[in-house]
Amino acid sequence: MRPPADDAERLELIMKELESLSALKGTHIILVEGSKDIAALTSSGVSGDFFCVQSGGGPVRAAEAVWKAGKSAVILTDWDRRGNLLADDLRTNLMALGVVYNTRIRDALAFLCGPYAKDVESMDSVILHLEKSLLEMRGVRMGAIIVIEGIDGSGKSTLCARLEDVLSAEGRDVVLTAEPTRGKVGGLIRSGAFEGVSQSTEALLFTADRNDHTETMRRLASEGKAVICDRYFASTVAYQSSGLDGGDVDRGWLLSLCSRFVGVPDLTLLLDADPAVTMGRVRSRGEDVSKFEEVRFLRRVREEYLRLAKEFGFKVIDASAGPDEVLEAAVSEIRRLLRCIRRRRSTVRRA
């Protein structure tokens, strides 16, 4: 294989190899070293049957699994010294059982990705780096608005902070924001100055704050920034329609009020968790439980959030899982989104 002429050709060749890998689904089992390799390949668009050599018992068990399945194998270990040794062991065990195996894809990816990474788990990062570099050269900005929703104690703030760390480490310009904002209207809401007003009035106040906030987020995204927002329109609908203090704000009216904001986020992640668990988290932090955080009320809010998720295509993440699992799920969704945005805008730019 000759060296790619430039990053554009390198990226094109990498994606072709990954497509050829997905094309083997059903007839081949992809042998990788660990679960992070699977996550990186899946995030890069690969679908297929995987086997983790490390957790699956080593090269002997891996070869036996392929043989018992009656399929062929794709050896896709890292291309560092350890990965090369493991690939040799896999070849030996597969040959002993008469199993057909493919090493061509690994060799090609090692050649193409070698200047940037020596392991499979960095595959998605290599692709992101190349795509980002190319789009910057073409003047295409890669901004996005990502909203994190969920009841209090579901882990929104923690996730937002960790997402900022992960995305910043990948070279992205990240802006964290939240609603209510700290602007003029949002600041008044946070101060409690409107305590005691009706829920419909509260909804109007949140919407007024959101109106200015939306313009700011759109501007930041147009500048190529990844905007991560803690709460957006779904919070207004979920909380104000759930009958707090016996109030009864019409859901249809709330949806109409929020209709102009529905298409603003590029992605909304809903952290779903049992209110009994989330309130335990809030109290364990020594925080006061507000009127918005009563368990019975939050059960209704949760139901409304899940209803909104079905209606508007939110991605639901199980917030009862550990923080690392929640982060991994969120990052996977965000990377999938950014790939779609990059390709869409790159196509438009070329046109």
C-alpha positions as CSV (number, residue, x, y, z in Angstrom):
1,M,0.0,0.0,0.0
2,R,1.4,3.4,-1.0
3,P,1.3,6.2,1.5
4,P,-1.8,8.5,1.3
5,A,-1.2,11.7,-0.6
6,D,-2.8,13.8,2.2
7,D,-5.1,13.6,5.2
8,A,-8.2,13.6,2.9
9,E,-7.1,10.4,1.2
10,R,-5.9,8.9,4.5
11,L,-9.4,9.5,6.0
12,E,-11.1,8.1,2.9
13,L,-9.0,4.9,3.0
14,I,-9.6,4.4,6.7
15,M,-13.3,4.7,6.3
16,K,-13.3,2.2,3.4
17,E,-11.4,-0.3,5.6
18,L,-14.0,0.1,8.3
19,E,-16.8,-0.3,5.8
20,S,-15.2,-3.5,4.6
21,L,-15.0,-4.7,8.2
22,S,-18.7,-4.1,8.7
23,A,-19.4,-5.9,5.4
24,L,-18.1,-9.1,7.1
25,K,-20.9,-9.1,9.7
26,G,-22.5,-12.5,9.9
27,T,-19.6,-14.5,8.4
28,H,-16.7,-13.3,10.6
29,I,-16.0,-12.7,14.2
30,I,-13.8,-9.6,15.0
31,L,-11.1,-10.5,17.5
32,V,-10.1,-7.4,19.6
33,E,-8.1,-7.0,22.8
34,G,-10.7,-5.3,25.0
35,S,-14.0,-3.6,25.4
36,K,-12.6,-0.1,24.7
37,D,-11.7,-1.4,21.2
38,I,-15.3,-2.4,20.6
39,A,-16.5,1.0,21.8
40,A,-14.1,2.8,19.5
41,L,-15.0,0.7,16.5
42,T,-18.7,1.0,17.2
43,S,-18.4,4.8,17.6
44,S,-16.6,4.8,14.2
45,G,-19.6,3.2,12.6
46,V,-18.5,-0.5,12.6
47,S,-21.1,-3.1,13.2
48,G,-20.3,-6.8,13.6
49,D,-19.7,-9.7,15.9
50,F,-16.9,-9.0,18.4
51,F,-14.9,-11.2,20.8
52,C,-12.7,-9.7,23.5
53,V,-9.6,-11.8,23.7
54,Q,-8.5,-10.4,27.1
55,S,-11.8,-11.0,29.0
56,G,-12.7,-14.0,26.9
57,G,-9.9,-16.2,28.1
58,G,-7.1,-15.5,25.7
59,P,-6.1,-16.6,22.2
60,V,-7.0,-20.3,22.7
61,R,-10.5,-19.5,23.9
62,A,-10.9,-16.9,21.1
63,A,-10.0,-19.4,18.4
64,E,-12.3,-22.0,19.9
65,A,-15.2,-19.5,20.0
66,V,-14.8,-18.7,16.3
67,W,-14.5,-22.4,15.4
68,K,-17.6,-23.4,17.4
69,A,-19.5,-20.6,15.7
70,G,-18.6,-22.0,12.3
71,K,-17.3,-18.6,11.2
72,S,-14.1,-17.0,10.0
73,A,-12.1,-14.5,12.0
74,V,-10.8,-11.0,11.6
75,I,-7.7,-10.4,13.8
76,L,-7.8,-6.8,14.9
77,T,-5.4,-6.4,17.8
78,D,-3.3,-3.3,18.4
79,W,-0.3,-2.7,16.2
80,D,2.2,-2.1,19.0
81,R,4.6,-4.8,20.2
82,R,2.1,-6.5,22.5
83,G,-0.6,-6.4,19.9
84,N,1.7,-8.0,17.3
85,L,2.6,-10.8,19.7
86,L,-1.1,-11.4,20.4
87,A,-1.9,-11.4,16.7
88,D,0.8,-14.1,16.2
89,D,-0.8,-16.2,19.0
90,L,-4.2,-15.9,17.5
91,R,-3.0,-16.9,14.0
92,T,-1.3,-20.0,15.5
93,N,-4.5,-21.1,17.4
94,L,-6.8,-20.4,14.5
95,M,-4.6,-22.3,12.0
96,A,-4.5,-25.3,14.5
97,L,-8.3,-25.4,14.3
98,G,-8.5,-24.9,10.5
99,V,-10.2,-21.5,10.9
100,V,-9.9,-19.0,8.1
101,Y,-8.8,-15.6,9.3
102,N,-8.3,-12.1,7.9
103,T,-5.3,-9.9,8.9
104,R,-5.4,-7.6,5.8
105,I,-7.7,-5.1,7.4
106,R,-5.5,-4.9,10.5
107,D,-2.4,-4.4,8.4
108,A,-4.1,-1.6,6.4
109,L,-5.4,0.2,9.5
110,A,-2.0,-0.1,11.1
111,F,-0.4,1.5,8.1
112,L,-3.0,4.3,7.8
113,C,-3.4,5.1,11.5
114,G,0.2,4.4,12.5
115,P,1.3,8.0,12.4
116,Y,-1.4,9.0,14.9
117,A,-2.0,5.9,17.1
118,K,-0.8,2.4,17.9
119,D,-4.0,0.9,19.2
120,V,-7.6,0.2,18.1
121,E,-9.2,2.1,21.0
122,S,-7.9,5.3,19.5
123,M,-9.5,4.7,16.1
124,D,-12.4,7.1,16.7
125,S,-10.0,9.8,18.0
126,V,-7.9,9.4,14.8
127,I,-11.0,9.8,12.6
128,L,-12.2,12.8,14.6
129,H,-8.7,14.4,14.3
130,L,-8.6,14.0,10.6
131,E,-12.1,15.1,9.9
132,K,-11.7,18.2,12.2
133,S,-8.5,19.1,10.5
134,L,-10.0,18.8,7.0
135,L,-13.1,20.8,7.8
136,E,-11.0,23.6,9.4
137,M,-9.0,23.8,6.2
138,R,-12.2,24.1,4.2
139,G,-13.6,26.7,6.6
140,V,-16.4,24.5,7.9
141,R,-17.2,25.2,11.6
142,M,-18.1,22.2,13.7
143,G,-20.3,23.6,16.4
144,A,-23.2,21.9,18.0
145,I,-25.8,22.4,20.8
146,I,-26.1,19.5,23.2
147,V,-28.7,19.5,26.0
148,I,-28.5,17.4,29.1
149,E,-31.9,16.8,30.8
150,G,-33.1,15.0,33.8
151,I,-34.5,15.4,37.3
152,D,-32.3,16.8,40.1
153,G,-29.8,14.3,41.4
154,S,-29.7,12.4,38.0
155,G,-26.1,13.5,37.5
156,K,-26.5,16.3,34.9
157,S,-23.9,18.7,36.4
158,T,-21.4,15.9,36.9
159,L,-21.9,14.7,33.3
160,C,-21.6,18.2,31.9
161,A,-18.3,18.8,33.6
162,R,-16.9,15.4,32.5
163,L,-18.0,16.0,29.0
164,E,-16.2,19.3,28.9
165,D,-13.0,17.5,30.0
166,V,-13.3,14.7,27.4
167,L,-14.3,17.0,24.5
168,S,-11.7,19.6,25.3
169,A,-9.0,16.9,25.4
170,E,-10.0,16.0,21.8
171,G,-9.3,19.6,20.8
172,R,-12.8,21.0,20.8
173,D,-13.8,24.4,22.0
174,V,-16.5,23.6,24.7
175,V,-18.9,26.0,26.4
176,L,-20.9,25.0,29.4
177,T,-24.2,26.7,30.1
178,A,-27.4,26.1,32.0
179,E,-31.0,27.2,32.5
180,P,-32.1,29.2,34.2
181,T,-29.2,31.4,33.0
182,R,-27.3,34.0,34.9
183,G,-28.6,36.7,32.7
184,K,-31.1,39.4,33.7
185,V,-34.2,37.2,33.7
186,G,-32.4,34.0,34.7
187,G,-30.7,35.8,37.6
188,L,-34.1,36.9,38.9
189,I,-35.4,33.4,38.7
190,R,-32.4,32.0,40.5
191,S,-32.7,34.7,43.2
192,G,-36.2,33.5,44.1
193,A,-37.6,37.0,43.4
194,F,-40.7,35.4,41.7
195,E,-41.4,32.9,44.5
196,G,-45.1,32.3,44.8
197,V,-46.2,33.2,41.3
198,S,-48.3,30.7,39.4
199,Q,-46.8,27.9,37.4
200,S,-48.0,29.4,34.1
201,T,-46.2,32.6,35.0
202,E,-43.1,30.6,35.9
203,A,-43.2,29.0,32.5
204,L,-43.4,32.4,30.8
205,L,-40.4,33.5,32.9
206,F,-38.3,30.5,32.0
207,T,-39.3,31.0,28.3
208,A,-38.2,34.6,28.4
209,D,-34.9,33.6,29.8
210,R,-34.6,30.9,27.2
211,N,-35.3,33.2,24.3
212,D,-32.2,35.3,24.9
213,H,-30.2,32.2,25.8
214,T,-31.0,30.4,22.6
215,E,-29.6,33.3,20.5
216,T,-26.4,33.1,22.5
217,M,-26.1,29.3,22.1
218,R,-26.7,29.6,18.3
219,R,-24.1,32.2,17.9
220,L,-21.5,30.1,19.9
221,A,-22.4,27.0,17.8
222,S,-22.0,29.0,14.6
223,E,-18.5,29.9,15.8
224,G,-17.6,26.2,15.9
225,K,-18.1,25.7,19.7
226,A,-19.6,22.7,21.3
227,V,-22.3,24.1,23.6
228,I,-23.4,21.8,26.5
229,C,-26.5,23.1,28.1
230,D,-27.8,21.8,31.5
231,R,-31.6,21.9,31.0
232,Y,-33.6,23.4,28.1
233,F,-37.3,23.5,27.0
234,A,-38.1,19.9,28.1
235,S,-37.5,21.0,31.8
236,T,-40.3,23.6,31.4
237,V,-42.7,21.2,30.0
238,A,-41.9,18.3,32.4
239,Y,-41.9,20.4,35.5
240,Q,-44.7,22.9,34.9
241,S,-47.1,20.2,33.5
242,S,-46.7,17.8,36.4
243,G,-49.1,19.4,38.9
244,L,-46.8,21.0,41.5
245,D,-48.7,22.4,44.5
246,G,-51.9,21.3,42.9
247,G,-51.3,23.5,39.8
248,D,-52.5,22.3,36.4
249,V,-50.7,24.0,33.5
250,D,-52.0,22.7,30.2
251,R,-49.4,20.5,28.5
252,G,-50.6,21.6,25.0
253,W,-50.1,25.3,26.0
254,L,-46.6,24.5,27.3
255,L,-45.6,22.7,24.1
256,S,-46.9,25.6,22.1
257,L,-44.9,28.0,24.2
258,C,-41.8,25.9,23.7
259,S,-42.4,25.1,20.0
260,R,-39.8,27.5,18.6
261,F,-37.1,25.8,20.8
262,V,-37.8,22.2,19.8
263,G,-35.4,22.2,16.8
264,V,-32.6,24.1,18.5
265,P,-30.6,21.3,20.1
266,D,-28.6,19.0,17.8
267,L,-28.8,16.3,20.5
268,T,-30.7,16.0,23.8
269,L,-29.6,13.4,26.3
270,L,-32.1,12.4,29.0
271,L,-30.5,11.0,32.2
272,D,-33.2,8.7,33.5
273,A,-33.3,7.6,37.2
274,D,-35.7,6.7,40.0
275,P,-36.5,9.9,42.0
276,A,-36.1,7.9,45.3
277,V,-32.5,7.4,44.3
278,T,-31.8,10.9,43.0
279,M,-33.2,12.5,46.2
280,G,-30.8,10.4,48.2
281,R,-28.0,11.9,46.1
282,V,-29.2,15.4,46.7
283,R,-29.5,15.0,50.4
284,S,-26.1,13.3,50.7
285,R,-24.6,16.4,49.2
286,G,-26.1,18.4,52.1
287,E,-28.4,20.4,49.8
288,D,-31.8,21.6,50.7
289,V,-34.7,19.9,48.8
290,S,-36.7,22.5,47.0
291,K,-40.4,22.3,46.0
292,F,-39.3,21.0,42.7
293,E,-37.6,18.0,44.3
294,E,-40.4,16.2,46.2
295,V,-40.4,12.5,45.3
296,R,-44.0,12.1,44.3
297,F,-43.9,15.2,42.2
298,L,-40.6,14.0,40.6
299,R,-42.2,10.7,39.6
300,R,-44.7,12.6,37.5
301,V,-41.8,14.7,36.1
302,R,-39.9,11.6,35.2
303,E,-42.9,10.1,33.4
304,E,-43.3,13.4,31.4
305,Y,-39.6,13.4,30.5
306,L,-39.9,9.9,29.1
307,R,-43.0,10.9,27.2
308,L,-41.1,13.8,25.7
309,A,-38.2,11.6,24.8
310,K,-40.4,9.4,22.7
311,E,-42.1,12.4,21.0
312,F,-38.9,14.4,20.2
313,G,-36.2,11.7,19.9
314,F,-34.2,12.3,23.0
315,K,-31.5,9.7,23.7
316,V,-32.3,8.1,27.1
317,I,-29.3,7.1,29.3
318,D,-29.7,5.0,32.4
319,A,-28.5,7.3,35.1
320,S,-28.6,4.6,37.7
321,A,-25.4,3.2,36.1
322,G,-22.0,4.2,37.4
323,P,-20.7,7.7,36.3
324,D,-18.1,6.1,34.0
325,E,-20.8,4.1,32.2
326,V,-23.0,7.2,31.9
327,L,-20.1,9.2,30.5
328,E,-19.2,6.5,28.0
329,A,-22.8,6.3,26.7
330,A,-23.0,10.1,26.4
331,V,-19.7,10.4,24.6
332,S,-20.7,7.7,22.2
333,E,-23.9,9.6,21.3
334,I,-22.1,12.9,21.0
335,R,-19.4,11.5,18.7
336,R,-22.1,9.9,16.5
337,L,-23.8,13.3,16.3
338,L,-20.5,15.2,15.5
339,R,-19.7,12.7,12.7
340,C,-23.1,13.3,11.1
341,I,-22.7,17.0,11.4
342,R,-19.2,16.9,9.9
343,R,-20.2,14.8,7.0
344,R,-23.3,16.8,6.3
345,R,-21.5,20.1,6.3
346,S,-18.5,18.7,4.4
347,T,-20.9,17.6,1.7
348,V,-22.6,21.0,1.6
349,R,-19.2,22.7,1.5
350,R,-18.0,20.6,-1.5
351,A,-21.2,21.3,-3.3
